[in-house]
């Protein structure tokens, strides 16, 4: 039986920062095909971050990359039913999946807060994750704690 190869989605580099990561982040913000709104939110977010770190001369794209790296988990929890019992199995994940989960958690955690506009909420969550605190870091630590407690089930084939 041959494995079918899927064509990988290719992302173009964004106009301002010439980065595929930025395009990927914008596509994750986008809902219902409204890419212009997602672009505005993202670039306003980076401008806000740039103003916050103006005295440290840090590039907002570097801050974003460090925040994504800080928020990316090493393992993922998948459930598996074996003999009538359900087990949470920790599974190592690849770099693309790590980045996806980190971006997803950054966006979801910023959407949960309802007191400010989206770009400020997203910028604050990115800054908190950059500093090693915030909801995204808590989510990552929670996943790692569950994986550590269920390490005994990692030998099951998935």
ChimeraX attribute file (.defattr): number of C-alpha atoms within 10 A of each C-alpha:
attribute: neighborCount
match mode: 1-to-1
recipient: residues
	/A:1	3
	/A:2	4
	/A:3	5
	/A:4	6
	/A:5	6
	/A:6	6
	/A:7	6
	/A:8	6
	/A:9	6
	/A:10	8
	/A:11	13
	/A:12	13
	/A:13	14
	/A:14	15
	/A:15	9
	/A:16	8
	/A:17	11
	/A:18	11
	/A:19	14
	/A:20	14
	/A:21	19
	/A:22	23
	/A:23	19
	/A:24	19
	/A:25	19
	/A:26	22
	/A:27	16
	/A:28	15
	/A:29	19
	/A:30	17
	/A:31	11
	/A:32	5
	/A:33	9
	/A:34	11
	/A:35	15
	/A:36	11
	/A:37	13
	/A:38	19
	/A:39	19
	/A:40	12
	/A:41	20
	/A:42	23
	/A:43	15
	/A:44	17
	/A:45	21
	/A:46	21
	/A:47	13
	/A:48	18
	/A:49	24
	/A:50	19
	/A:51	12
	/A:52	15
	/A:53	14
	/A:54	12
	/A:55	8
	/A:56	8
	/A:57	9
	/A:58	13
	/A:59	13
	/A:60	20
	/A:61	16
	/A:62	11
	/A:63	20
	/A:64	21
	/A:65	16
	/A:66	18
	/A:67	24
	/A:68	24
	/A:69	17
	/A:70	19
	/A:71	29
	/A:72	23
	/A:73	25
	/A:74	17
	/A:75	20
	/A:76	19
	/A:77	17
	/A:78	12
	/A:79	11
	/A:80	16
	/A:81	10
	/A:82	9
	/A:83	6
	/A:84	7
	/A:85	7
	/A:86	10
	/A:87	16
	/A:88	19
	/A:89	25
	/A:90	24
	/A:91	15
	/A:92	14
	/A:93	13
	/A:94	11
	/A:95	13
	/A:96	10
	/A:97	16
	/A:98	20
	/A:99	20
	/A:100	16
	/A:101	19
	/A:102	24
	/A:103	26
	/A:104	17
	/A:105	21
	/A:106	26
	/A:107	21
	/A:108	16
	/A:109	17
	/A:110	23
	/A:111	16
	/A:112	9
	/A:113	13
	/A:114	9
	/A:115	8
	/A:116	11
	/A:117	12
	/A:118	18
	/A:119	22
	/A:120	19
	/A:121	21
	/A:122	26
	/A:123	25
	/A:124	19
	/A:125	26
	/A:126	30
	/A:127	21
	/A:128	16
	/A:129	25
	/A:130	21
	/A:131	14
	/A:132	16
	/A:133	15
	/A:134	18
	/A:135	18
	/A:136	30
	/A:137	24
	/A:138	14
	/A:139	17
	/A:140	20
	/A:141	14
	/A:142	13
	/A:143	17
	/A:144	18
	/A:145	12
	/A:146	16
	/A:147	22
	/A:148	14
	/A:149	12
	/A:150	15
	/A:151	14
	/A:152	12
	/A:153	14
	/A:154	16
	/A:155	9
	/A:156	10
	/A:157	7
	/A:158	10
